[in-house]
Amino acid sequence: MNRRRTVVAALATWPLWTGRAVAQKYPSRPVRMLVGFAAGGITDITARMLAEVLTPILGQNVVVENKAGAGGNIATAELARATPDGHTLMLASPGQLVVNPMTQSSPGFDPKTPFTLIGMTNTSPFVVVVPANSPFRSVAEMVAWGKANPGKLTFASPGIGTTMHIGGEMLNAFTNVGAVHVPYRGGAQSTGDLVAGRVDFMIDSLGAVNTQVTSGSLRVIGVTGPQRLPRFPEAAAMVESFPEFELSSWLGLVGPPRLPPDVTATLAAALARAVREPKFADHIAQRGSSTTDPSPAGFAAHLERERGRIDRTVVRRGLKLD
């Protein structure tokens, strides 16, 4: 009789304890991946490829959601408010994690509350590009023209506070050329207007403009990496004239603050697998980018170096992006 009561009691509570077990499994529902920029840009394209590769690894659909605006701050602020359960993530850019918190007084989230770092996905050099019919064959020529024609030289970016914006402001700071910033709501729009000749130049990742460069609608006249690129030997590296002028593009997966360690570990392992998948690696290689150390520790070390570089080249030069 006592044994029967025990069995009946266990069966009565079975849905409860199994329900708790299911609730604790991660992920238990589709995962949102926020993108702070409009559809069609390099961040969006990379996020969609990453989501496609991560879906079978995690066993749940990973869905990209574009939350464009304010240089990525709208998406970043939403991530800061998200429940820290791993079902809301963001593919972050340098502007969102480094530039905006350091150069804006009110980015829309608390810069002192760190996001959970999962890992970097890829890096890419920045290039200075002009329309195919531009008269400028080098950055030096462009700067000379800009100084001779004050207020007329313009540069595009996907938005205020993006790394591309910082690149243009760095050029202003180092050369005193006074180029006028023209912000857009995403990379597709800024690149389109550059190709059409509505703006004079843009500093962007090679991955973002590779299609236009390959087709001949844009021309590379400078590189912000540590050395010239073999593909564009005539395009001088900015460090040749300005030793501190170094800038690169990168993307990384982050979660809300206080993401549980076990969920973080699961996501970090999944990301490490994803970036090694030939489908993802080939995708970013075709866009002039490459994979990097995808670990949370590697990501943290990279961010520390980036903050030091921004501090030296932007903050100390008095640039404000509000």
DAURHU-V877260 format. One line per field, one symbol per residue. ss: DSSP state (~ for helix, > for strand, _ for the rest). A space follows every 10 residues. Layout:
ss=???
This chain:
ss=_~~~~~~~~~ ~~~~~~~~~~ ~~~~______ >>>>>_____ _~~~~~~~~~ ~~~~~~~~__ _>>>>>___~ ~~~~~~~~~~ ~______>>> >>>~~~~~~~ ~~~_______ _____>>>>> >>>>>>>>>> >_______~~ ~~~~~~~~__ ___>>>>___ __~~~~~~~~ ~~~~~____> >>>___~~~~ ~~~~~_____ >>>>>~~~~~ ~~~~~__>>> >>>______~ ~~___>>~~~ _______>>> >>>>>_____ ~~~~~~~~~~ ~~~~~~_~~~ ~~~~~____> _____~~~~~ ~~~~~~~~~~ ~~~_~~~___ __
